[in-house]
């Protein structure tokens, strides 16, 4: 890089001294050897200058070449050469403009998210009224309406929790959570669909409590058990909790549709809905993505085991108590 920057000066120096030597060779009255001495002395002086100039701006050049983002330019060493000083001043102007633009866009995004949150909360009120009206209906209209109401409520919850992801670390409150209470709440919400699809639950909780965030853990259960119910029929869903080598684990197994091996690594990608049933209009591809993001924030490991056509097992491994203390204090 440095040689390319100074190449035109080096070529000019060579051309200048070649011209002097050419004149000395043409004009016999001009002695040639003194010109050679002058050229050699000037070449040595130029070499020393280039070496000095190279090393005095070397640190700045190296750090500049390693810089990948405009935000990193404020950590560059102090510029030395006039060219570096001009470049650094221009970078400062660009960084200030970039930061101002980011702040403006961040403010707009925050305003949009606040507006979306208000809209979701406003929608919750008529949803509550609709639920009361549905409860007064007779079967089978009640079951059909309740299924659609559950879908609408789930979609609104997904939108709300997706909005909360931006401040997830601030939204966490780690406490001792009763697993049975969370499961009961989730199953009650799905009871209409479960009755319609003849789905039961086999629950064995050797471990009754885990250290986690109640709200986000409940959301994770809604998503995982909701998927098990959605893709199962005329079968039982097994839910077990236990300790394994000191690690609290919660295992959810269904005998539903299952997943193909190539789909398993991608189920936590935002928007991914599977390759086997790509025409499923009910799938949004956001539920498991949000579940994974929440699990990462709470230091919960999710392991998925599935065979297409046979069912799926999802195992949640919670942090040990001493490690959960670190999550609490983050």
Secondary structure, DSSP 8 states (H G I E B T S, - for coil): -HHHHHHHHHHHHHHHHHHHHHHHHH-TTS-HHHHHHHHHHHHHHHHHHHHHHHHHTHHHHHHHHH--SGGGGGGS----SHHHHHHHHHHHHHHHHHHHHHHHHHHHHHHHHHHHHHHHHHHHHHHHHHHHHHHTS-TTHHHHHHHHHHHHHHHHHHHHHHHHGGGHHHH--EEEEEHHHHHHHHHHHTHHHHHHHT-EEEEEES--EEEEEHHHHHHHHHHHHHHHHHT--SSEEEEEEEEETTEEEEEEEE-SS---HHHHTTTTSTT---STTTT-TT--S-HHHHHHHHHHHTT-EEEEEEETTTEEEEEEE---HHHHHHHHT-
